[in-house]
């Protein structure tokens, strides 16, 4: 599908070549010049004196490729070792097409050498035979969730949130999900805890982009993530059960990475050069402020909210923070994060800035704006006039990252700490309708004209993320304000009645319609547990109530698990939330297994979550056993080493766990536990592991995994050349890039894992593996 779209583009615009100028560059016919942009930023004085030419030169250069190792998995160190000792050494001092390949460098400010950047362009990585192995490694490990392609600056906000495993986290504008993946990693810092107390609720306004978000989150196999579909500016307030009483859910951490004009992404989004105008930021300011206000409303007292944009414009950055601080009347404070990321170079936030219309007219104060401009330009876009108030805001604590300082994109980030409830929440009325000034009214103080249809799209697709403003949204906004703890049940009932979870607007049904299957939690005495309990000898503390399925009627095809806290959220907000996906798959129905005592086989996705509760059907295997299981299609039991062979003979047929425990005395072997799903047949044994995970484990064991250009069997299994290209494009999408609609085939996760990735018998890549 992606290939067809690209072909159409090539036919329509001859001469365009994405790969011609390097990673993130291309569109050779777009001239990287915009005089209005240069004039505007020279006047604003954001770039240190004498550095403006350097700044503009950096903006015209392609963005370096950056990768991040998934940090929470216990084998992150093994992946790092593999990268440094094998792939990076091979790359060192290479010269291709006259370009010297720079050895990848660790980002100095990212902890534990978990993020790396290199000057290799996408064209070189994808086309050079010398780098083909490295490219396959990146594609395969990214699909497995062990590596993420992510722009360096977009890694900053999650680091500044200071996540701990018990935190309840809201990601307001989450798609496509690289930052969300970071948040999940941080929750699972301790892999020995299968269910951290915290969770991530990842939201996006666009239904289709939610599936791109699901795709990112699914790779991490976490039971603590929920993807929802709401307009962030009026995302509903959720309820939870707390000690037998209904309570409002306040989040410990909120990530508010808002839609923006994206002028910090010019190095990779080349279209911004042509489309950039000052009116973009004026159109977006009101939406950004509304989302930020909604974020701090849902933040717990003592919590942190990180506000970020990939724009350098003060109207989208300091102006929003200043307006937010002013509205808060002291309830919010800008945190000093200067020492949090040692090694990161950044510029402090500014305290003065001006506005310019697209016609080139400047305004430095609201009082001089003619009334004809009042719908486009608002008072909150200007710096506060009172010098004392301005000084007390400490806007210099905001962080602006300039591209030429560390060869990155442009970015802005600010960390807010909530010291007290928001002033409008303190004045919560007995009856909502009796009070004219709700938090919605508070935000009306800074309305802005909604984005015109012909306005250039912002980098995070404003129109997709929703600006709206229709009467239904106003009702939602009024209804969904934060209530104090102990709000009356009558008020809760009103909240439910006012259409917050009314039917979605009618949309043309495509591959993904709006309608999702229900989430049905099983009861402790559900008959499905009878055979599962005895077959796998589940421990008494196994949380049966956390198991759910996606069907009310008929046979249950798959069983999923969520954490206790997410179960609480789901059960109490089914009518408030538009949930797209949650939970990790732990069992799949297998009719063959019924004859052996259990109709459900283990699923690799959830094995690390489930295995701590399984007390039988476990075979402890060695490194050599794993090599046999992952390189041979259906080996005889006798191919296992004596110890594993003896264990396997004692087990009946059916689903099994293959468990590797590292030996600290043998450092040549992986020093992290490995758990694989398998099947004990009559005379043979096999591993049920998706192809890319299979390759991942083999690499960790020192087995060379490489598919040459003649590996047609493997490509056919992936859907031919077209499927492979789609996968590569999916992998190479960066944090802010759009294009979910080109990857629909890759996103049908519910069916995708069933259509081959878990079934190793169709794997034909064995011939290309050698020890």
HELIX and SHEET records of a PDB file:
HELIX    1   1 UNK A    2  UNK A   12  1                                  11    
HELIX    2   2 UNK A   35  UNK A   44  1                                  10    
HELIX    3   3 UNK A   52  UNK A   60  1                                   9    
HELIX    4   4 UNK A   76  UNK A   82  1                                   7    
HELIX    5   5 UNK A   83  UNK A   87  3                                   5    
HELIX    6   6 UNK A   88  UNK A   91  1                                   4    
HELIX    7   7 UNK A  111  UNK A  113  5                                   3    
HELIX    8   8 UNK A  122  UNK A  127  1                                   6    
HELIX    9   9 UNK A  129  UNK A  131  5                                   3    
HELIX   10  10 UNK A  132  UNK A  144  1                                  13    
HELIX   11  11 UNK A  152  UNK A  155  5                                   4    
HELIX   12  12 UNK A  156  UNK A  160  1                                   5    
HELIX   13  13 UNK A  178  UNK A  187  1                                  10    
HELIX   14  14 UNK A  207  UNK A  218  1                                  12    
HELIX   15  15 UNK A  232  UNK A  234  5                                   3    
HELIX   16  16 UNK A  263  UNK A  265  5                                   3    
HELIX   17  17 UNK A  271  UNK A  275  1                                   5    
HELIX   18  18 UNK A  278  UNK A  297  1                                  20    
HELIX   19  19 UNK A  318  UNK A  328  1                                  11    
HELIX   20  20 UNK A  366  UNK A  368  5                                   3    
HELIX   21  21 UNK A  371  UNK A  373  5                                   3    
HELIX   22  22 UNK A  379  UNK A  381  5                                   3    
HELIX   23  23 UNK A  387  UNK A  393  1                                   7    
HELIX   24  24 UNK A  395  UNK A  397  5                                   3    
HELIX   25  25 UNK A  403  UNK A  406  1                                   4    
HELIX   26  26 UNK A  423  UNK A  426  1                                   4    
HELIX   27  27 UNK A  432  UNK A  434  5                                   3    
HELIX   28  28 UNK A  439  UNK A  444  1                                   6    
HELIX   29  29 UNK A  462  UNK A  465  1                                   4    
HELIX   30  30 UNK A  471  UNK A  479  1                                   9    
HELIX   31  31 UNK A  489  UNK A  497  1                                   9    
HELIX   32  32 UNK A  528  UNK A  536  1                                   9    
HELIX   33  33 UNK A  544  UNK A  546  5                                   3    
HELIX   34  34 UNK A  564  UNK A  572  1                                   9    
HELIX   35  35 UNK A  591  UNK A  596  5                                   6    
HELIX   36  36 UNK A  604  UNK A  606  5                                   3    
HELIX   37  37 UNK A  607  UNK A  610  1                                   4    
HELIX   38  38 UNK A  611  UNK A  613  5                                   3    
HELIX   39  39 UNK A  623  UNK A  631  1                                   9    
HELIX   40  40 UNK A  637  UNK A  639  5                                   3    
HELIX   41  41 UNK A  642  UNK A  650  1                                   9    
HELIX   42  42 UNK A  691  UNK A  700  1                                  10    
HELIX   43  43 UNK A  712  UNK A  717  1                                   6    
HELIX   44  44 UNK A  720  UNK A  731  1                                  12    
HELIX   45  45 UNK A  740  UNK A  743  5                                   4    
HELIX   46  46 UNK A  744  UNK A  747  1                                   4    
HELIX   47  47 UNK A  749  UNK A  752  1                                   4    
HELIX   48  48 UNK A  753  UNK A  757  3                                   5    
HELIX   49  49 UNK A  760  UNK A  762  5                                   3    
HELIX   50  50 UNK A  766  UNK A  768  5                                   3    
SHEET    1   A 4 UNK A 105  UNK A 106  0                                        
SHEET    2   A 4 UNK A 115  UNK A 118 -1                                        
SHEET    3   A 4 UNK A  65  UNK A  69 -1                                        
SHEET    4   A 4 UNK A 147  UNK A 149 -1                                        
SHEET    1   B 2 UNK A  95  UNK A  96  0                                        
SHEET    2   B 2 UNK A  99  UNK A 100 -1                                        
SHEET    1   C 8 UNK A 332  UNK A 334  0                                        
SHEET    2   C 8 UNK A 411  UNK A 418 -1                                        
SHEET    3   C 8 UNK A 299  UNK A 309 -1                                        
SHEET    4   C 8 UNK A 251  UNK A 257  1                                        
SHEET    5   C 8 UNK A 168  UNK A 171  1                                        
SHEET    6   C 8 UNK A 199  UNK A 203  1                                        
SHEET    7   C 8 UNK A 225  UNK A 228  1                                        
SHEET    8   C 8 UNK A 579  UNK A 582 -1                                        
SHEET    1   D 2 UNK A 239  UNK A 242  0                                        
SHEET    2   D 2 UNK A 245  UNK A 248 -1                                        
SHEET    1   E 4 UNK A 332  UNK A 334  0                                        
SHEET    2   E 4 UNK A 411  UNK A 418 -1                                        
SHEET    3   E 4 UNK A 399  UNK A 401 -1                                        
SHEET    4   E 4 UNK A 347  UNK A 348 -1                                        
SHEET    1   F 2 UNK A 355  UNK A 356  0                                        
SHEET    2   F 2 UNK A 362  UNK A 363 -1                                        
SHEET    1   G 5 UNK A 520  UNK A 521  0                                        
SHEET    2   G 5 UNK A 547  UNK A 549 -1                                        
SHEET    3   G 5 UNK A 558  UNK A 561 -1                                        
SHEET    4   G 5 UNK A 584  UNK A 589 -1                                        
SHEET    5   G 5 UNK A 600  UNK A 602 -1                                        
SHEET    1   H 4 UNK A 618  UNK A 620  0                                        
SHEET    2   H 4 UNK A 654  UNK A 660  1                                        
SHEET    3   H 4 UNK A 674  UNK A 680 -1                                        
SHEET    4   H 4 UNK A 685  UNK A 687 -1                                        
SHEET    1   I 2 UNK A 704  UNK A 705  0                                        
SHEET    2   I 2 UNK A 769  UNK A 770 -1                                        
END                                                                             
